[in-house]
């Protein structure tokens, strides 16, 4: 598990490249053996991991709390969806870059008036933005499609990839694995850029502002500019994640980005580990298979999935996981790797001694 430790520590540029590349290749290999449903869930988790990573940059490295990332996701998704709906032949990379720019610009609009806000005031402002996006999307029917949304068909599986599969369900398996592989590759690229951004000059300035803004200003760091950049980067990542998630769902609808999604993203970030690449990966994995976990819990407890309790079971499970994580691993699940590594190192000499005896 050397690649995982490297992904958490981010020691040098070369090691970061190797770590992200190793994780991406490993995930691509995993998609080969997963059933179509699991591949689809993994693809959605990869998109959400990009959003969590941007939120982790904002909260973990600049110390700003945002509850508006579902709104930034919606901006990126609608920008990509509207363009892809009218220009179906546009390359995917251009569509995602458009979502990145749209998300970044929306983050800039929110960041400029909020650079002097802190704590609950900043969270309240971003929450208001997130709450306003859905009604706006529902009212501008001619552009956004209203409540029905926009249906997309941009992620078409290439013929050469379909020919690699055989059997009765060859088309289904090919489509599921292609979208999963595509989402994993996009996530790998975004993780690579963020890994280098963490340890760039901007990242060091961000940490200094988070720890002591007075000292940062005395050292020549422009506080407003640094905080604004944190918002722009976080919103840009949310825009890409939202666009990718909508392309995977083949539609952009207002109900895809509810207000509760912002709280879910914040919860997943804390569960995985704030301010780490591996924490965002863990958050994405939890989101990927949360539907299976909810169905399993409902089955064990006999709760009707259509009841009020069953409909809110995901929030209940996430709440319980958050409480347990805060008790046993206050810095997130990623922090559990340190005591496990120390335990493994402590047991190795003992096992060698026993073998000699």
Sine and cosine of phi, psi and omega as CSV:
sin_phi,cos_phi,sin_psi,cos_psi,sin_omega,cos_omega
0.00,0.00,0.55,0.84,0.01,-1.00
-0.90,0.44,-0.59,0.81,-0.02,-1.00
-0.89,0.45,-0.55,0.83,-0.02,-1.00
-0.94,0.34,-0.65,0.76,0.03,-1.00
-0.91,0.41,-0.62,0.78,0.03,-1.00
-0.91,0.42,-0.63,0.78,0.01,-1.00
-0.90,0.45,-0.53,0.85,0.01,-1.00
-0.98,0.19,-0.61,0.79,-0.09,-1.00
-1.00,0.04,-0.58,0.81,-0.01,-1.00
0.80,0.60,0.92,0.40,-0.14,-0.99
-0.99,0.17,-0.78,0.63,-0.02,-1.00
-0.73,-0.68,0.22,-0.98,0.00,-1.00
-0.87,0.49,-0.71,0.70,-0.01,-1.00
-0.89,0.45,-0.66,0.75,-0.02,-1.00
-0.93,0.37,-0.57,0.83,0.04,-1.00
-0.92,0.40,-0.67,0.74,0.04,-1.00
-0.87,0.49,-0.73,0.69,-0.02,-1.00
-0.90,0.44,-0.66,0.75,-0.04,-1.00
-0.90,0.43,-0.75,0.66,-0.01,-1.00
-0.91,0.41,-0.65,0.76,0.01,-1.00
-0.90,0.43,-0.66,0.75,0.00,-1.00
-0.90,0.43,-0.68,0.73,0.01,-1.00
-0.91,0.42,-0.64,0.77,0.01,-1.00
-0.90,0.43,-0.73,0.68,0.00,-1.00
-0.90,0.43,-0.67,0.75,0.02,-1.00
-0.88,0.48,-0.68,0.74,0.01,-1.00
-0.92,0.40,-0.63,0.78,0.06,-1.00
-0.88,0.48,-0.61,0.79,0.04,-1.00
-0.93,0.37,-0.59,0.81,0.01,-1.00
-0.90,0.44,-0.62,0.79,-0.03,-1.00
-0.88,0.48,-0.40,0.92,0.01,-1.00
-0.90,0.43,-0.56,0.83,-0.11,-0.99
-0.99,-0.16,-0.10,0.99,-0.01,-1.00
-1.00,0.10,0.52,-0.85,0.11,-0.99
-0.94,0.35,0.28,-0.96,-0.05,-1.00
-0.82,0.57,-0.64,0.77,-0.02,-1.00
-0.90,0.43,-0.70,0.72,0.01,-1.00
-0.91,0.42,-0.60,0.80,0.07,-1.00
-0.88,0.47,-0.67,0.74,0.02,-1.00
-0.90,0.43,-0.66,0.75,0.03,-1.00
-0.91,0.41,-0.64,0.77,0.03,-1.00
-0.90,0.43,-0.63,0.78,0.04,-1.00
-0.88,0.47,-0.69,0.72,0.05,-1.00
-0.89,0.45,-0.62,0.78,0.04,-1.00
-0.90,0.43,-0.59,0.81,0.05,-1.00
-0.90,0.44,-0.65,0.76,0.04,-1.00
-0.90,0.43,-0.68,0.73,0.00,-1.00
-0.93,0.37,-0.55,0.84,0.03,-1.00
-0.88,0.48,-0.57,0.82,0.05,-1.00
-0.89,0.45,-0.68,0.73,0.01,-1.00
-0.91,0.41,-0.69,0.72,0.02,-1.00
-0.88,0.48,-0.61,0.79,0.00,-1.00
-0.89,0.45,-0.69,0.73,0.05,-1.00
-0.90,0.44,-0.64,0.77,0.04,-1.00
-0.92,0.39,-0.58,0.81,0.04,-1.00
-0.91,0.41,-0.59,0.81,0.08,-1.00
-0.89,0.46,-0.69,0.73,-0.04,-1.00
-0.93,0.35,-0.73,0.68,-0.09,-1.00
-1.00,0.08,-0.72,0.70,-0.08,-1.00
-0.97,0.25,-0.51,0.86,-0.08,-1.00
-0.96,-0.29,-0.40,0.92,0.05,-1.00
-0.92,-0.39,-0.16,0.99,0.07,-1.00
0.98,0.22,0.29,0.96,0.00,-1.00
-0.97,-0.23,0.68,-0.73,-0.03,-1.00
-0.98,-0.18,0.77,-0.63,0.00,-1.00
-0.80,-0.60,0.73,-0.69,0.13,-0.99
-0.90,-0.44,0.40,0.92,-0.06,-1.00
-0.91,-0.42,0.23,0.97,-0.09,-1.00
-0.94,0.35,-0.41,0.91,0.11,-0.99
-0.92,0.38,-0.54,0.84,0.08,-1.00
-0.92,0.38,-0.66,0.75,0.06,-1.00
-0.91,0.42,-0.60,0.80,0.09,-1.00
-0.87,0.49,-0.68,0.73,-0.01,-1.00
-0.90,0.43,-0.64,0.77,0.02,-1.00
-0.88,0.48,-0.74,0.67,0.03,-1.00
-0.90,0.44,-0.64,0.77,-0.02,-1.00
-0.91,0.41,-0.69,0.72,-0.01,-1.00
-0.94,0.33,-0.59,0.81,0.06,-1.00
-0.88,0.47,-0.72,0.69,0.02,-1.00
-0.93,0.36,-0.64,0.77,-0.05,-1.00
-0.92,0.39,-0.69,0.73,0.01,-1.00
-0.90,0.43,-0.68,0.74,0.01,-1.00
-0.91,0.40,-0.73,0.68,-0.04,-1.00
-0.91,0.41,-0.50,0.87,0.00,-1.00
-0.92,0.40,-0.58,0.81,-0.02,-1.00
-0.99,-0.12,-0.27,0.96,-0.02,-1.00
-0.72,-0.70,0.96,0.29,-0.12,-0.99
-0.91,0.41,-0.41,0.91,-0.05,-1.00
-1.00,0.03,0.04,1.00,-0.01,-1.00
-0.92,0.40,0.71,-0.70,0.05,-1.00
-0.85,0.53,0.55,-0.84,-0.06,-1.00
-0.87,0.49,-0.61,0.79,-0.05,-1.00
-0.88,0.47,-0.60,0.80,0.03,-1.00
-0.93,0.38,-0.65,0.76,0.02,-1.00
-0.88,0.47,-0.67,0.74,0.01,-1.00
-0.94,0.34,-0.60,0.80,0.07,-1.00
-0.90,0.43,-0.62,0.78,0.06,-1.00
-0.88,0.47,-0.67,0.74,0.05,-1.00
-0.90,0.43,-0.63,0.77,0.03,-1.00
-0.87,0.49,-0.71,0.70,0.00,-1.00
-0.91,0.41,-0.69,0.72,-0.01,-1.00
-0.90,0.45,-0.68,0.73,0.05,-1.00
-0.90,0.43,-0.68,0.74,0.02,-1.00
-0.89,0.46,-0.65,0.76,0.02,-1.00
-0.92,0.40,-0.64,0.77,0.06,-1.00
-0.91,0.42,-0.60,0.80,0.08,-1.00
-0.91,0.42,-0.59,0.80,0.04,-1.00
-0.91,0.42,-0.65,0.76,0.01,-1.00
-0.88,0.47,-0.63,0.78,0.00,-1.00
-0.98,0.21,-0.57,0.82,-0.11,-0.99
-0.95,0.32,-0.62,0.78,-0.09,-1.00
-0.84,0.54,-0.75,0.66,0.01,-1.00
-0.99,0.16,-0.13,0.99,-0.11,-0.99
-0.94,-0.34,0.18,0.98,-0.05,-1.00
-0.92,0.40,-0.39,0.92,-0.01,-1.00
-0.99,-0.13,0.02,1.00,-0.01,-1.00
-1.00,0.00,0.49,-0.87,-0.01,-1.00
-0.68,-0.73,0.37,-0.93,0.17,-0.99
0.79,0.61,-0.78,-0.62,-0.09,-1.00
-0.91,0.42,-0.44,0.90,0.01,-1.00
-0.93,0.37,-0.68,0.73,0.06,-1.00
-0.92,0.40,-0.68,0.73,0.02,-1.00
-0.88,0.47,-0.64,0.77,0.02,-1.00
-0.90,0.43,-0.62,0.78,0.00,-1.00
-0.93,0.38,-0.70,0.71,0.02,-1.00
-0.92,0.39,-0.55,0.84,0.05,-1.00
-0.91,0.42,-0.64,0.77,0.04,-1.00
-0.90,0.43,-0.63,0.77,0.05,-1.00
-0.89,0.46,-0.72,0.70,-0.01,-1.00
-0.89,0.46,-0.61,0.79,0.01,-1.00
-0.94,0.33,-0.43,0.90,-0.05,-1.00
-0.99,0.11,-0.36,0.93,-0.10,-0.99
-0.92,0.40,-0.71,0.71,-0.05,-1.00
-0.89,0.46,-0.75,0.66,0.06,-1.00
-0.86,0.51,-0.60,0.80,0.04,-1.00
-0.89,0.45,-0.67,0.74,0.01,-1.00
-0.91,0.42,-0.55,0.84,0.00,-1.00
-0.96,0.27,-0.47,0.88,-0.09,-1.00
-1.00,0.05,-0.56,0.83,0.00,-1.00
-1.00,0.08,0.94,0.35,-0.12,-0.99
-0.89,0.46,-0.62,0.78,-0.07,-1.00
-0.90,0.43,-0.42,0.91,-0.03,-1.00
-0.98,-0.20,-0.73,0.68,-0.12,-0.99
-0.99,-0.12,-0.15,0.99,-0.04,-1.00
0.99,0.10,0.04,1.00,0.03,-1.00
0.90,0.43,-0.58,-0.81,-0.02,-1.00
-0.93,0.37,-0.45,0.89,0.02,-1.00
-0.96,0.30,-0.41,0.91,0.05,-1.00
0.97,0.24,-0.27,-0.96,-0.03,-1.00
-0.86,-0.51,0.78,-0.63,0.03,-1.00
-1.00,-0.08,0.69,-0.73,-0.11,-0.99
-0.84,-0.55,0.42,-0.91,0.09,-1.00
-0.56,-0.83,0.81,0.58,-0.12,-0.99
-1.00,-0.03,-0.49,0.87,-0.07,-1.00
-1.00,0.00,0.98,0.20,0.00,-1.00
-1.00,-0.05,0.79,-0.61,0.00,-1.00
-0.95,0.33,0.80,-0.61,0.02,-1.00
-0.89,0.45,0.48,-0.88,-0.01,-1.00
-0.89,0.45,-0.62,0.78,-0.03,-1.00
-0.90,0.44,-0.50,0.87,0.02,-1.00
-0.97,0.24,-0.60,0.80,0.03,-1.00
-0.90,0.44,-0.54,0.84,-0.02,-1.00
-0.93,0.36,-0.21,0.98,0.04,-1.00
-0.98,0.20,-0.17,0.98,-0.07,-1.00
-0.92,-0.40,0.54,-0.84,-0.02,-1.00
-0.68,-0.73,0.34,-0.94,0.02,-1.00
0.94,-0.35,-0.04,-1.00,-0.07,-1.00
-0.93,0.38,-0.58,0.82,-0.05,-1.00
-0.96,-0.26,0.50,0.86,-0.06,-1.00
-0.87,0.49,-0.67,0.74,-0.04,-1.00
-0.91,0.41,-0.67,0.74,0.01,-1.00
-0.90,0.43,-0.72,0.70,0.01,-1.00
-0.89,0.46,-0.65,0.76,-0.01,-1.00
-0.91,0.41,-0.70,0.72,-0.01,-1.00
-0.90,0.43,-0.68,0.73,-0.02,-1.00
-0.91,0.42,-0.70,0.71,-0.03,-1.00
-0.95,0.32,-0.58,0.82,0.01,-1.00
-0.90,0.44,-0.72,0.69,0.01,-1.00
-0.91,0.41,-0.60,0.80,0.04,-1.00
-0.91,0.42,-0.72,0.69,0.01,-1.00
-0.89,0.46,-0.65,0.76,0.00,-1.00
-0.89,0.45,-0.71,0.71,0.00,-1.00
-0.90,0.43,-0.63,0.77,0.01,-1.00
-0.91,0.42,-0.66,0.75,0.01,-1.00
-0.91,0.42,-0.69,0.72,0.05,-1.00
-0.88,0.48,-0.69,0.72,0.04,-1.00
-0.89,0.46,-0.64,0.77,0.03,-1.00
-0.88,0.48,-0.65,0.76,0.04,-1.00
-0.90,0.43,-0.70,0.71,-0.01,-1.00
-0.91,0.41,-0.61,0.79,0.03,-1.00
-0.92,0.39,-0.59,0.81,0.03,-1.00
-0.89,0.45,-0.72,0.70,0.01,-1.00
-0.90,0.44,-0.65,0.76,0.00,-1.00
-0.94,0.35,-0.57,0.82,0.03,-1.00
-0.86,0.51,-0.65,0.76,0.03,-1.00
-0.97,0.23,-0.52,0.85,0.03,-1.00
-0.93,0.36,-0.56,0.83,0.04,-1.00
-0.82,0.57,-0.66,0.75,-0.11,-0.99
-0.94,-0.33,0.38,0.92,0.11,-0.99
-1.00,0.05,0.02,-1.00,0.05,-1.00
-0.88,0.47,-0.61,0.79,0.03,-1.00
-0.89,0.45,-0.63,0.77,0.03,-1.00
-0.91,0.42,-0.64,0.77,0.03,-1.00
-0.92,0.40,-0.64,0.77,0.06,-1.00
-0.89,0.45,-0.63,0.78,-0.01,-1.00
-0.88,0.47,-0.71,0.71,0.00,-1.00
-0.90,0.43,-0.61,0.80,0.01,-1.00
-0.91,0.41,-0.65,0.76,0.05,-1.00
-0.91,0.42,-0.63,0.78,0.01,-1.00
-0.90,0.43,-0.68,0.73,-0.09,-1.00
-0.98,0.20,-0.65,0.76,-0.04,-1.00
-0.36,-0.93,0.99,-0.15,-0.06,-1.00
-0.94,0.35,-0.48,0.88,0.03,-1.00
-0.92,0.39,-0.73,0.69,0.04,-1.00
-0.89,0.45,-0.61,0.79,0.02,-1.00
-0.89,0.46,-0.67,0.75,0.00,-1.00
-0.92,0.39,-0.60,0.80,0.04,-1.00
-0.91,0.40,-0.45,0.89,0.01,-1.00
-1.00,0.02,0.09,1.00,0.09,-1.00
1.00,-0.09,0.16,0.99,0.02,-1.00
-0.99,0.14,0.78,-0.62,0.02,-1.00
-0.99,0.15,0.95,-0.32,-0.14,-0.99
-0.89,0.46,-0.77,0.63,-0.05,-1.00
-0.89,0.47,-0.67,0.74,-0.02,-1.00
-0.91,0.41,-0.65,0.76,-0.01,-1.00
-0.92,0.40,-0.70,0.71,0.01,-1.00
-0.92,0.39,-0.60,0.80,0.04,-1.00
-0.90,0.44,-0.67,0.74,0.01,-1.00
-0.89,0.45,-0.59,0.80,0.03,-1.00
-0.88,0.47,-0.68,0.74,0.02,-1.00
-0.91,0.42,-0.68,0.73,-0.04,-1.00
-0.89,0.46,-0.71,0.70,-0.01,-1.00
-0.90,0.43,-0.70,0.71,-0.01,-1.00
-0.88,0.47,-0.69,0.73,0.00,-1.00
-0.93,0.37,-0.58,0.81,0.03,-1.00
-0.90,0.44,-0.69,0.73,0.05,-1.00
-0.90,0.43,-0.63,0.78,0.04,-1.00
-0.90,0.43,-0.62,0.79,0.04,-1.00
-0.89,0.46,-0.69,0.72,0.04,-1.00
-0.90,0.43,-0.71,0.70,0.01,-1.00
-0.89,0.46,-0.66,0.75,0.02,-1.00
-0.91,0.41,-0.66,0.75,0.03,-1.00
-0.90,0.44,-0.70,0.71,0.00,-1.00
-0.90,0.43,-0.66,0.75,0.01,-1.00
-0.89,0.46,-0.66,0.75,0.01,-1.00
-0.94,0.35,-0.62,0.79,0.06,-1.00
-0.90,0.44,-0.59,0.81,0.06,-1.00
-0.93,0.38,-0.59,0.81,0.02,-1.00
-0.98,0.18,-0.18,0.98,-0.01,-1.00
0.90,0.44,0.42,0.91,0.04,-1.00
-0.24,-0.97,0.40,-0.92,0.11,-0.99
-0.83,-0.55,0.93,-0.38,-0.04,-1.00
-0.76,-0.65,0.50,-0.86,-0.02,-1.00
-0.86,0.50,-0.61,0.79,-0.05,-1.00
-0.94,0.34,-0.18,0.98,0.05,-1.00
-0.94,0.33,-0.42,0.91,-0.09,-1.00
-0.84,-0.54,0.89,0.45,0.01,-1.00
-0.96,0.29,0.17,-0.99,0.00,-1.00
-0.90,0.44,-0.55,0.83,-0.01,-1.00
-0.91,0.40,-0.35,0.94,0.01,-1.00
-0.90,0.43,-0.58,0.81,0.04,-1.00
-0.88,0.48,-0.66,0.75,0.02,-1.00
-0.93,0.37,-0.62,0.78,0.05,-1.00
-0.88,0.47,-0.68,0.73,0.02,-1.00
-0.88,0.47,-0.68,0.74,0.02,-1.00
-0.90,0.43,-0.64,0.77,0.03,-1.00
-0.90,0.43,-0.70,0.71,0.00,-1.00
-0.90,0.44,-0.60,0.80,0.03,-1.00
-0.90,0.44,-0.69,0.72,0.00,-1.00
-0.92,0.38,-0.64,0.77,0.01,-1.00
-0.88,0.47,-0.71,0.70,-0.03,-1.00
-0.95,0.31,-0.73,0.69,-0.04,-1.00
0.66,-0.75,0.89,-0.47,-0.08,-1.00
-0.95,0.32,0.70,-0.71,0.11,-0.99
0.98,0.20,0.33,0.94,0.01,-1.00
-0.76,-0.64,0.50,-0.86,0.07,-1.00
-0.92,0.38,-0.71,0.71,-0.03,-1.00
-0.91,0.41,-0.49,0.87,0.07,-1.00
-0.90,0.44,-0.63,0.78,0.06,-1.00
-0.92,0.40,-0.60,0.80,0.06,-1.00
-0.88,0.47,-0.71,0.70,0.00,-1.00
-0.89,0.46,-0.68,0.74,0.04,-1.00
-0.87,0.50,-0.66,0.75,0.04,-1.00
-0.91,0.42,-0.63,0.77,0.02,-1.00
-0.91,0.42,-0.67,0.74,0.03,-1.00
-0.88,0.48,-0.69,0.73,0.02,-1.00
-0.91,0.42,-0.61,0.79,-0.06,-1.00
-0.84,0.55,-0.73,0.69,-0.14,-0.99
-0.94,-0.33,0.31,0.95,0.03,-1.00
-0.92,0.39,-0.55,0.83,0.00,-1.00
-0.89,0.45,-0.66,0.75,0.05,-1.00
-0.90,0.43,-0.63,0.78,0.01,-1.00
-0.91,0.42,-0.67,0.74,0.01,-1.00
-0.89,0.45,-0.71,0.71,0.01,-1.00
-0.89,0.46,-0.62,0.78,0.01,-1.00
-0.92,0.39,-0.68,0.73,0.01,-1.00
-0.91,0.41,-0.67,0.74,0.05,-1.00
-0.88,0.48,-0.62,0.78,0.01,-1.00
-0.92,0.38,-0.67,0.74,-0.01,-1.00
-0.93,0.38,-0.63,0.77,-0.06,-1.00
-1.00,0.03,-0.17,0.99,-0.02,-1.00
0.96,0.27,0.34,0.94,-0.01,-1.00
-0.99,0.16,0.71,-0.71,0.04,-1.00
-0.95,0.31,0.85,-0.52,-0.04,-1.00
-0.86,0.50,-0.44,0.90,-0.01,-1.00
-1.00,0.06,-0.12,0.99,0.02,-1.00
-0.97,0.24,0.16,-0.99,0.00,-1.00
-0.89,0.46,-0.65,0.76,0.02,-1.00
-0.92,0.38,-0.68,0.73,0.00,-1.00
-0.91,0.41,-0.59,0.81,0.00,-1.00
-0.93,0.38,-0.45,0.89,-0.02,-1.00
-0.97,-0.25,0.27,0.96,-0.06,-1.00
-0.91,0.42,-0.58,0.82,0.00,-1.00
-0.87,0.49,-0.71,0.70,0.03,-1.00
-0.89,0.46,-0.60,0.80,0.02,-1.00
-0.92,0.40,-0.71,0.71,0.00,-1.00
-0.90,0.44,-0.70,0.71,0.02,-1.00
-0.88,0.47,-0.61,0.79,0.03,-1.00
-0.90,0.43,-0.68,0.73,0.03,-1.00
-0.91,0.42,-0.70,0.72,0.03,-1.00
-0.87,0.49,-0.63,0.77,0.00,-1.00
-0.91,0.42,-0.67,0.74,0.01,-1.00
-0.90,0.44,-0.73,0.69,-0.01,-1.00
-0.89,0.45,-0.66,0.75,0.00,-1.00
-0.90,0.43,-0.66,0.75,-0.01,-1.00
-0.92,0.39,-0.45,0.90,0.02,-1.00
-0.98,0.21,-0.73,0.69,-0.13,-0.99
-0.99,-0.16,-0.38,0.92,0.00,-1.00
-0.57,-0.82,0.98,0.21,-0.08,-1.00
-0.85,0.53,-0.43,0.90,0.00,-1.00
-1.00,-0.09,0.24,0.97,0.06,-1.00
0.98,-0.18,0.19,-0.98,-0.03,-1.00
-0.88,0.48,-0.53,0.85,-0.02,-1.00
-0.88,0.48,-0.45,0.89,-0.02,-1.00
-0.95,0.30,-0.24,0.97,0.02,-1.00
-0.94,0.34,-0.30,0.95,-0.02,-1.00
-0.92,0.40,-0.49,0.87,-0.03,-1.00
-0.92,0.39,-0.80,0.59,0.03,-1.00
-0.91,0.42,-0.55,0.83,0.04,-1.00
-0.91,0.41,-0.60,0.80,0.02,-1.00
-0.93,0.37,-0.64,0.77,0.03,-1.00
-0.91,0.41,-0.61,0.79,0.02,-1.00
-0.92,0.40,-0.64,0.77,0.02,-1.00
-0.91,0.42,-0.67,0.75,0.02,-1.00
-0.92,0.38,-0.55,0.84,0.01,-1.00
-0.95,0.30,-0.49,0.87,-0.05,-1.00
-1.00,0.10,-0.41,0.91,-0.07,-1.00
-0.88,0.48,-0.72,0.69,0.04,-1.00
-0.88,0.48,-0.59,0.81,0.00,-1.00
-0.91,0.43,-0.68,0.73,-0.01,-1.00
-0.91,0.41,-0.62,0.79,0.03,-1.00
-0.90,0.43,-0.66,0.75,0.01,-1.00
-0.89,0.46,-0.66,0.75,0.00,-1.00
-0.91,0.42,-0.60,0.80,0.01,-1.00
-0.91,0.40,-0.61,0.79,0.03,-1.00
-0.90,0.43,-0.65,0.76,0.02,-1.00
-0.92,0.40,0.00,0.00,0.00,0.00
